[in-house]
Amino acid sequence: MASPKRFYPLAIAVTIVIGLGSRAYAGPGATFIHTYVGDVLYATMYYWLFRWIVPLRTKQWAAMWALILCFLIEIGQLYHTPWIDGIRTTRLGGLILGFGFLWSDLVCYTLGVLLGWGLDHSYRRVQPPNTRGG
């Protein structure tokens, strides 16, 4: 199994690929997947990011800060001025900052952080003791 130093960047990359792919999905349940899966994985990606950049902190710490960041970004979508809306019109700006506030996104972010925490917890349980960190 990959060490935490390798696991989290890989988890971030896989999560981004699946999240972006969910926007292009055209099979059964496409409307549901387009509406919710990307937002869930957006928060999961932030959880992985906090676990990677602050490895000595606990899973709970990473979950709390990932959720706070996602909620702040969502609440920030209530703020509209030409300069920030200009950033949102770019591909990267739109992916990071979003466009408009939705209550359902807060639920998705909560589920996404819980998903990351659960996967992390499961991954860490199967790691040999000498490769575990934080």
Secondary structure as GFF3:
##gff-version 3
##sequence-region A 1 134
A	DSSP	alpha_helix	4	24	.	.	.	ID=ss1
A	DSSP	alpha_helix	30	32	.	.	.	ID=ss2
A	DSSP	pi_helix	33	37	.	.	.	ID=ss3
A	DSSP	alpha_helix	38	53	.	.	.	ID=ss4
A	DSSP	alpha_helix	59	76	.	.	.	ID=ss5
A	DSSP	alpha_helix	82	88	.	.	.	ID=ss6
A	DSSP	alpha_helix	91	97	.	.	.	ID=ss7
A	DSSP	alpha_helix	103	126	.	.	.	ID=ss8
A	DSSP	three_ten_helix	129	131	.	.	.	ID=ss9
###
